[in-house]
């Protein structure tokens, strides 16, 4: 038996590996097969070539002294497509990878005849007219097609690679070789000179296959090499850490560039704050490299936060969490003059001097310059005394975009923009001066803590005020609002509001003149959409094609609570808030 030792590269998700492969070539020249039999493999005792037993499968192959010959014929139906197949006993293992290449040629009186050569796998032998001579039709051998793992056209004598990466999910007992098709006018013969089977073991697995380390932490990392396929004769594990300055600690000392172990585990500890090198591994079998792995190391920045109250009434204690090992912390506050600081390492006591907003900053400096993290500022916005207020708006309740103009008879909402995180003990009080005059628009339309919804029905100056109270006291803020007559909008009302089942929506442009705007036209469609205020999810929509001014909407069964009706008439839009009970 002529054997070859092959090496090739296998690219995986996290490793590049060099395999010590098992490869064997079955060569028919000089095999001693009969040159007089029309079915050379149909014997009481299976003939053996290069240590592999051969069996007839479909039709009869013959031997011309140098090659196994498979007769074929082309056609347009299963009855006219002829082929010949034989099987090779081979223990095909689950999860191993196989490459099959065949040196083959063809001969035919038809110079353009191009038969097909296929290989496949079987669990057990099947008799597809295995005892006859010559080829058989596709009705006989066609069941083999579901077991193909590769095929190719043969038009000249060459080595054909039929598969390079067949990895079975179960065990098989046989490979088979099939020739079929070719010329439809003349018989064709496929000449099989040799078959090379390359088997690659699945090798080892690593736990973990990658290593993640939060920069500035020093948890030990243990890598385990698993051997699920019981590969024998492992002599050592050769670990490579890139250089002597790799950032790792091994057995209590700086890890060397290369480490050799006889066991399948390696434990490394990060040096505090250091840049860590990637790790590679050679698994040695019988003193040679069987497989190589690369184990990437990923370092992530520490996630540091300042913990403490959002407001300082008198004095408050603050600390920073997850400071990297050996990192030093310096505290500061800006603007100056509002608080005083009494630092104590990773903590600080903040004492109020004046009322106002303050940015508390912890500057964390690493112990190793140029290490895995750099100097970092961590901020927390706090209020010295009562929290500051800033009213922001108007916002469109559907698009949630801030608007440049406040239109009369259109709903908007305003919010308290506060640089300090909400305090669960805060409460808000809103005031509008003068209040809206319409009884259909009581103030506030909708009110929820730091948010207020408003509809203005006259062109006048309004002052919107808000006061907020927390444990430190009360603060306030205000803005001036001048609603404008927006002629592209029409007036809309809805009743009853709140509503349980049926809502009547009325559109009115009686206050508009023809010169001001073109609003409701009898031939314009009206689209009414209902959005839930909390989620902006569209609950339902209605389309009306008539020119009436009142529309009946059934809202029974829809999500309760604050909702927004959006009415579209041609190119004009209007919104109104409703409550579904």
Helices and strands as residue ranges (DSSP letters): E 9-11, E 16-18, E 22-27, E 48-49, E 52-58, E 62-63, E 68-72, E 82-92, E 97-108, E 115-122, E 136-137, H 138-141, G 142-147, E 148-154, E 158-167, E 172-180, E 188-200, E 205-207, E 211-214, E 220-226, E 234-240, E 248-250, E 253-254, E 258-261, E 265-270, E 279-285, E 288-295, E 297-300, E 305-307, E 311-312, E 315-321, E 328-334, E 339-344, E 347-352, E 356-365, E 376-384, E 391-396, E 411-416, E 427-433, E 446-448, E 451-455, E 461-470, E 473-482, E 491-495, E 502-508, E 526-532, E 538-544, E 550-554, E 561-569, E 572-580
